[in-house]
Amino acid sequence: MDETSILRYSRQIILPQVGFAGQERLLGASVMIVGLGGLGSPVAIHLARAGVGHLVLADGDRVTLDNLHRQTLYGETDLGRPKTQVAGECLKKIRQNLALTLHEARMDEPSLLRAVAQVDLVVDASDNFPTRQAVNRACVVQGIPLVWGAASHWEGQVSVVLPQSGSPCYRCLVDCREAPPKGCDTLGVWPVVTALVGGIQAHEALKLLLGLGDSLAGKVLLIETQSMHMHQVAIHKKPDCPVCAHPVTKKRITGP
Ligand SMILES: [Zn+2]
């Protein structure tokens, strides 16, 4: 690590749980963020600022006016532009040596599987059930840790899936047959709730990269912001879960 990096990250390097070894680990890590909206904005900003070496950003949307109350990567001059491009520019202003890979088009299942296999961790910051199920499936198949989050109205949820440890997955908690096909993108949401949930997702992701503390694997953190109650509820692994019931077998990925 050079002198500039030591100075830049000094306030976190002096934390005994991080140190030089932890910072080196973050600088060498790659994380995929799926969804660059209200959750993905704080996730991307915190991971870039903390020194994660490589961020893979996936979002097929463009910036719209009703995004701006909560999606902190964007401003009025970005309206109509692809979110991945604007997010990349914003993150580069924060840190020039951040490595970025942008997926501007919506990803089909094979491309999602390939992208997930190339990172150390995935943060699902999407706003709909089909994407969350697809990202969960890809992470379980590839054995890659996943931090997922959701926010609507005044409430939020965060959890972690550790496929290599056999933890329950998102599908164990939410069955697609029960979940509405549409997501949360048309529901009301308080902007600070997305900032809180995204901040907690970034925190969990950094803890996992550093191997620190207890993760939210096997639990979902429920956040109710009007009463400011937060509590954890256990997620039970479904013995017949079509995604995670069988041991992880890495699929062969062929071709681009
Ligand atoms: Zn499962």
Boltz pocket constraint, residues with backbone or C-beta under 6 A from the ligand:
constraints:
  - pocket:
      binder: B
      contacts: [[A, 167], [A, 168], [A, 169], [A, 170], [A, 171], [A, 172], [A, 173], [A, 237], [A, 238], [A, 241], [A, 242], [A, 243], [A, 244], [A, 245]]
      max_distance: 6.0
